[in-house]
Amino acid sequence: MNRVMAGFVFALSAVLGLPVLAQAAPCMVVTLTGTQGGPSSFQGLAGSGTLVRYGDDSNDCRGVFLQFDAGRGTSMRLSQVGATPGQVNAVFITHVHSDHVDGLADLLQMRWMQEYKLPKIDVVCAGDAAAAGGYLMSCAKLVAHTADAYIQSGEIAQRRAEDKARPAGGPADLANVVLFASSDEPQLVWSSGDVRVMAVRSAHVAGHASYRVDTPAGSVVIGGDAGNDTPAPPRASSTSAQVEALARGAQVIVHSVIHPVMGPGGGTGFPAPIYHRQSTATDLGAMAQRSGAQHLMLTHLIPPLGAERQGPYRLPKGAITVADYEVAVRASGFGGGLTVGGDLSSVRLPAKR
């Protein structure tokens, strides 16, 4: 029941002297489904992804399921919170780097095999974007060709031989691709009932986008790998001005992070251009403070907690800890809630008392 109808029922019940039943309070849960930073593997961490569930207390916030990015292992993490690929209403892609989309094929394949009678799943992303190097970044092509290997290997045909009701084109037949034109101004790209999702262009690679989910329970911004439009110092911040504007008034910000130890002079040998296109922990804290966020969730950690290296780049002073990230964030003056992400870390709005 939406808020307008609920108000009408309440008023009519009062006029007629009927008992008024309490309405279940709206709620939202933000869960990190994968926190691995970059296309590496460390201790079973899943690739980048964030699940936003919205509903009310009567259904444990499980009315709408929105998945932002789908890195390696997304379907397994969803299963750990009791969600199947068929329950996901939409997948939103920040950009088509492999560590953010490797799990999309798996999610669509499982839906095609086991839950194909359900409505198509929306895959929402920016339209084709030309990069300065002359190549094209294309989310639409990624989705269209997501099952090519399975088609070529014969698996799709064999699975259809078992059940001819499965769509002939394979998993891509179950995806409804929703494209939007990148813009520096937030724009509505998806909605359902009380849930609205806005998108804004942000810098990292061509076609990168960041998102904001607004619900009666609160708002969350998913920054992806957003960085500043100025690709290297001197600049005021490593964070995105567009994401900061999008985050004003939101309760939660979810964002990729890089620790200062990976920067030039840190002794790791990590490439400076890659370091500068990520947002640092301290700058993210400052952005969260300026935007008025209540909680900052760090994900896509570079380097991961407990790792002595980021890919081939060894940390000269050994692995860093949660405390190391916390110190870097708090140096900004941010005093709100802080999650240094591990897979399945969650924040609920409103918090349970």
C-alpha positions as CSV (number, residue, x, y, z in Angstrom):
1,M,0.0,0.0,0.0
2,N,1.5,3.3,-1.0
3,R,1.6,6.4,1.3
4,V,-1.4,8.2,-0.4
5,M,-3.6,5.1,-0.1
6,A,-2.5,4.5,3.4
7,G,-3.4,8.1,4.4
8,F,-6.8,7.7,2.8
9,V,-7.5,4.4,4.6
10,F,-6.4,6.0,7.9
11,A,-8.7,9.0,7.4
12,L,-11.7,6.9,6.3
13,S,-11.3,4.6,9.3
14,A,-11.2,7.6,11.7
15,V,-14.4,9.0,10.2
16,L,-16.2,5.7,10.4
17,G,-14.9,4.9,13.9
18,L,-13.2,1.8,12.7
19,P,-10.0,0.4,14.3
20,V,-6.9,1.6,12.6
21,L,-4.3,-1.0,11.9
22,A,-0.7,0.1,12.2
23,Q,1.2,0.3,8.9
24,A,4.5,-1.6,8.7
25,A,7.4,0.9,8.7
26,P,9.5,1.2,5.5
27,C,13.1,0.0,5.7
28,M,16.1,-0.4,3.5
29,V,19.2,-2.6,3.8
30,V,22.5,-1.9,2.0
31,T,24.7,-5.0,1.7
32,L,28.2,-5.2,0.2
33,T,28.1,-8.3,-1.9
34,G,31.7,-8.0,-3.0
35,T,34.6,-5.9,-1.7
36,Q,37.7,-7.1,-3.6
37,G,39.6,-4.1,-4.9
38,G,40.5,-4.5,-8.6
39,P,40.8,-7.6,-10.7
40,S,42.8,-9.6,-8.1
41,S,41.9,-12.5,-5.8
42,F,42.4,-12.5,-2.1
43,Q,41.0,-14.9,0.5
44,G,37.8,-15.6,-1.3
45,L,36.5,-12.0,-1.5
46,A,33.9,-11.5,-4.1
47,G,34.2,-8.9,-6.9
48,S,32.6,-5.5,-6.5
49,G,28.9,-5.3,-5.8
50,T,26.2,-3.7,-3.6
51,L,22.7,-5.0,-2.9
52,V,20.0,-2.5,-1.9
53,R,16.9,-4.1,-0.5
54,Y,13.7,-2.0,0.2
55,G,10.5,-3.0,1.8
56,D,9.0,-2.7,5.2
57,D,9.1,-4.4,8.6
58,S,6.5,-6.9,7.5
59,N,8.7,-8.4,4.8
60,D,12.1,-7.7,6.4
61,C,12.9,-5.0,3.8
62,R,12.6,-7.6,1.0
63,G,10.1,-6.0,-1.4
64,V,12.5,-4.7,-4.1
65,F,16.1,-6.0,-4.8
66,L,18.5,-3.8,-6.6
67,Q,22.0,-5.0,-7.4
68,F,24.7,-2.4,-8.2
69,D,27.6,-4.0,-10.1
70,A,28.0,-7.8,-10.2
71,G,31.6,-8.8,-9.8
72,R,32.9,-12.4,-9.4
73,G,30.9,-14.4,-6.9
74,T,27.8,-12.1,-6.8
75,S,25.3,-15.0,-7.0
76,M,27.0,-16.8,-4.2
77,R,26.8,-13.7,-1.9
78,L,23.1,-13.2,-2.9
79,S,22.4,-16.8,-1.8
80,Q,24.0,-16.0,1.6
81,V,21.4,-13.3,2.2
82,G,18.6,-15.6,1.0
83,A,18.1,-14.0,-2.5
84,T,18.0,-15.8,-5.8
85,P,18.9,-14.2,-9.2
86,G,15.2,-14.3,-10.0
87,Q,14.4,-12.0,-7.1
88,V,16.7,-9.2,-8.4
89,N,14.5,-6.5,-10.0
90,A,17.4,-4.7,-11.7
91,V,21.2,-4.6,-12.0
92,F,22.9,-1.2,-12.3
93,I,26.4,-1.2,-13.9
94,T,28.8,1.6,-12.9
95,H,31.3,0.6,-15.6
96,V,32.3,-2.4,-17.6
97,H,35.6,-3.3,-15.9
98,S,35.8,-7.0,-15.4
99,D,36.0,-6.9,-11.6
100,H,32.6,-5.2,-11.6
101,V,30.8,-7.4,-14.2
102,D,32.3,-10.9,-14.1
103,G,29.4,-12.1,-12.1
104,L,26.7,-10.7,-14.4
105,A,26.9,-13.7,-16.8
106,D,26.6,-16.1,-13.9
107,L,23.5,-14.2,-12.5
108,L,21.8,-14.1,-15.9
109,Q,22.7,-17.8,-16.6
110,M,21.2,-19.0,-13.3
111,R,18.1,-16.9,-13.9
112,W,17.8,-18.3,-17.4
113,M,18.1,-21.9,-16.2
114,Q,16.0,-21.9,-13.1
115,E,13.7,-18.8,-13.1
116,Y,13.1,-18.0,-16.7
117,K,9.3,-17.7,-16.3
118,L,9.8,-14.5,-14.3
119,P,9.7,-11.1,-15.9
120,K,12.9,-9.9,-17.6
121,I,15.5,-8.3,-15.4
122,D,16.4,-4.7,-16.1
123,V,20.1,-4.0,-16.7
124,V,20.7,-0.3,-16.3
125,C,23.8,1.5,-17.5
126,A,25.2,4.4,-19.5
127,G,25.1,4.2,-23.3
128,D,28.2,3.5,-25.4
129,A,31.0,5.8,-24.5
130,A,34.0,6.6,-26.7
131,A,37.3,6.6,-24.9
132,A,40.2,9.0,-25.7
133,G,42.2,6.0,-27.0
134,G,39.7,5.5,-29.8
135,Y,37.9,2.4,-28.4
136,L,34.3,2.1,-27.2
137,M,33.1,1.1,-23.8
138,S,29.8,-0.7,-24.2
139,C,27.6,-2.1,-21.5
140,A,24.9,-2.9,-24.1
141,K,27.4,-5.1,-26.0
142,L,28.5,-6.7,-22.8
143,V,24.9,-7.8,-22.0
144,A,24.2,-8.9,-25.6
145,H,27.2,-11.2,-25.7
146,T,27.2,-12.4,-22.1
147,A,26.4,-16.0,-23.1
148,D,28.4,-16.3,-26.3
149,A,30.8,-18.8,-24.8
150,Y,27.9,-21.0,-23.7
151,I,26.2,-20.7,-27.0
152,Q,29.4,-21.6,-28.9
153,S,30.1,-24.5,-26.6
154,G,26.7,-26.0,-27.1
155,E,25.6,-25.7,-23.5
156,I,22.6,-23.4,-24.3
157,A,21.3,-25.9,-26.9
158,Q,21.8,-28.8,-24.5
159,R,20.0,-27.1,-21.7
160,R,17.1,-26.2,-24.1
161,A,17.0,-29.9,-25.1
162,E,16.2,-30.5,-21.4
163,D,13.6,-27.8,-21.3
164,K,12.5,-26.2,-24.6
165,A,10.6,-23.4,-22.8
166,R,13.9,-21.8,-22.0
167,P,14.4,-18.8,-24.3
168,A,16.4,-19.8,-27.4
169,G,18.8,-16.9,-27.2
170,G,20.1,-17.8,-23.8
171,P,20.5,-15.5,-20.8
172,A,20.6,-12.3,-22.8
173,D,17.0,-12.9,-23.8
174,L,16.0,-12.3,-20.2
175,A,17.8,-9.0,-19.9
176,N,16.0,-5.7,-20.6
177,V,18.8,-3.3,-21.2
178,V,18.0,0.3,-20.1
179,L,20.5,2.8,-21.4
180,F,20.8,6.4,-20.4
181,A,22.9,9.3,-21.8
182,S,25.7,10.3,-19.4
183,S,25.1,13.7,-17.8
184,D,26.7,15.8,-15.1
185,E,23.2,16.5,-13.8
186,P,21.5,13.7,-11.9
187,Q,18.7,12.1,-13.9
188,L,16.0,9.5,-13.1
189,V,17.0,6.2,-14.7
190,W,14.7,3.6,-13.0
191,S,11.7,3.6,-10.6
192,S,9.2,1.2,-9.1
193,G,6.6,2.3,-6.6
194,D,8.3,4.4,-3.9
195,V,11.8,3.5,-5.2
196,R,13.6,6.0,-7.5
197,V,17.2,5.6,-8.8
198,M,19.1,8.6,-10.1
199,A,22.4,8.4,-12.1
200,V,25.2,10.9,-12.8
201,R,28.3,10.8,-14.9
202,S,31.5,10.3,-12.9
203,A,35.2,10.0,-13.9
204,H,37.1,6.7,-13.8
205,V,36.9,5.3,-17.3
206,A,34.6,6.2,-20.2
207,G,31.0,5.4,-19.5
208,H,31.4,5.4,-15.7
209,A,28.2,6.3,-13.7
210,S,27.3,6.7,-10.0
211,Y,23.8,6.1,-8.6
212,R,21.5,7.2,-5.9
213,V,18.5,5.2,-4.5
214,D,15.8,7.2,-2.8
215,T,13.1,5.5,-0.8
216,P,10.8,6.5,2.1
217,A,13.2,4.7,4.4
218,G,16.2,6.8,3.3
219,S,18.7,7.3,0.5
220,V,22.0,5.7,-0.5
221,V,24.6,6.7,-3.0
222,I,26.8,4.1,-4.8
223,G,29.9,5.8,-6.1
224,G,31.5,2.9,-7.9
225,D,35.1,3.7,-8.7
226,A,34.4,7.4,-9.2
227,G,37.3,9.8,-9.0
228,N,37.9,13.5,-9.7
229,D,37.6,14.9,-13.3
230,T,41.1,16.3,-12.8
231,P,43.2,13.1,-13.3
232,A,46.1,14.0,-11.0
233,P,47.3,16.6,-8.5
234,P,47.2,19.6,-8.1
235,R,43.5,19.4,-7.3
236,A,41.3,20.1,-4.3
237,S,40.3,16.4,-3.9
238,S,40.5,13.0,-5.4
239,T,36.7,12.6,-5.1
240,S,34.1,13.3,-7.7
241,A,32.3,16.7,-7.5
242,Q,29.3,15.0,-9.3
243,V,29.1,12.3,-6.7
244,E,29.3,14.8,-3.9
245,A,26.4,16.7,-5.4
246,L,24.4,13.5,-5.8
247,A,25.1,12.6,-2.2
248,R,23.7,15.7,-0.6
249,G,21.1,14.7,2.0
250,A,21.7,10.9,1.5
251,Q,22.1,8.9,4.7
252,V,24.6,6.3,3.3
253,I,27.5,6.6,0.8
254,V,29.0,3.4,-0.6
255,H,32.3,4.0,-2.4
256,S,35.5,2.4,-3.6
257,V,38.6,3.4,-1.7
258,I,42.4,3.4,-2.0
259,H,44.6,3.8,1.0
260,P,47.4,6.4,0.9
261,V,50.0,3.7,1.3
262,M,49.5,2.9,-2.4
263,G,50.3,6.4,-3.5
264,P,53.6,7.7,-5.0
265,G,56.3,7.6,-2.5
266,G,54.7,4.8,-0.5
267,G,57.2,2.2,-1.8
268,T,54.8,-0.1,-3.4
269,G,55.5,0.8,-7.0
270,F,51.8,1.1,-7.7
271,P,51.3,3.0,-10.9
272,A,50.5,6.7,-10.1
273,P,47.9,7.1,-12.9
274,I,45.8,4.2,-11.4
275,Y,46.2,5.6,-7.9
276,H,45.0,9.0,-8.9
277,R,41.9,7.8,-10.6
278,Q,40.6,6.3,-7.3
279,S,39.3,8.2,-4.3
280,T,41.4,8.2,-1.1
281,A,40.1,7.3,2.3
282,T,40.7,10.7,3.7
283,D,39.1,12.5,0.8
284,L,36.1,10.2,1.0
285,G,35.7,11.1,4.7
286,A,35.8,14.8,3.8
287,M,33.2,14.3,1.1
288,A,30.9,12.4,3.4
289,Q,31.2,15.2,6.0
290,R,30.4,17.9,3.5
291,S,27.4,16.1,2.1
292,G,25.9,15.4,5.5
293,A,26.0,11.6,5.2
294,Q,25.3,9.6,8.4
295,H,27.3,6.5,7.3
296,L,30.2,5.8,4.9
297,M,30.7,2.3,3.6
298,L,34.2,1.7,2.1
299,T,34.3,-1.1,-0.5
300,H,36.6,-2.2,-3.3
301,L,39.5,-1.8,-0.8
302,I,42.9,-1.2,-2.3
303,P,44.7,-2.9,-0.7
304,P,42.4,-5.6,0.9
305,L,42.5,-6.0,4.6
306,G,45.2,-8.4,5.6
307,A,46.9,-8.5,2.2
308,E,50.6,-7.9,2.0
309,R,50.3,-7.0,-1.7
310,Q,47.9,-5.5,-4.2
311,G,48.3,-7.8,-7.1
312,P,52.0,-7.7,-7.9
313,Y,52.6,-4.6,-5.7
314,R,54.0,-5.5,-2.3
315,L,53.4,-3.3,0.7
316,P,56.8,-2.6,2.2
317,K,55.5,-2.3,5.8
318,G,53.1,-5.3,5.6
319,A,49.4,-5.7,5.6
320,I,47.1,-2.8,6.6
321,T,44.2,-3.2,9.0
322,V,40.7,-1.8,9.6
323,A,42.3,0.7,12.0
324,D,44.6,1.9,9.2
325,Y,41.6,2.8,7.0
326,E,39.7,4.3,10.0
327,V,42.6,6.5,10.9
328,A,42.8,7.7,7.3
329,V,39.1,8.5,7.1
330,R,38.9,10.2,10.5
331,A,41.8,12.4,9.6
332,S,39.2,14.3,7.4
333,G,37.1,15.1,10.5
334,F,34.2,12.8,9.4
335,G,32.5,11.7,12.6
336,G,29.6,9.6,11.2
337,G,29.3,5.8,11.1
338,L,32.0,4.0,9.2
339,T,32.1,0.5,7.7
340,V,35.5,-0.7,6.3
341,G,33.9,-3.2,4.0
342,G,34.1,-7.0,4.2
343,D,31.8,-9.1,2.1
344,L,28.2,-9.1,3.5
345,S,28.7,-6.0,5.7
346,S,25.3,-4.3,5.9
347,V,23.7,-1.1,7.1
348,R,19.9,-0.8,7.7
349,L,17.8,2.3,7.5
350,P,16.4,3.0,9.9
351,A,18.6,1.1,12.3
352,K,16.8,-1.4,14.5
353,R,16.5,-0.4,18.1
